[in-house]
Structures are given as C-alpha cells and as structure tokens.
Amino acid sequence: LGKTIQRKTVTYDLERQMKGAKLVKCSEFGDEIIKNM
C-alpha cells in the first residue's frame, strides 16, 4: 500500500490532497497495490 501511495497512484480521496498524483479507479488502485507487493 505504501509503495503505491509513494508512486502517487491513488484514488480520488487521496489525489485531491496530493500534488502531481495520478487518479485511478478503486479497482485500478487495487491492481496497483497487488503489483507493488
């Protein structure tokens, strides 16, 4: 989870608080978490 957030690939709730973040859907966020395990 931490690695995904560090890479700034996040859902709307976090994206609006992070400059330069990439907005993804919840399902895509889950896929990114799995990739980063």
Secondary structure, DSSP 8 states (H G I E B T S, - for coil): -HHHHHTTEE-HHHHTTSTT-EE--HHHHHHHHHHT-
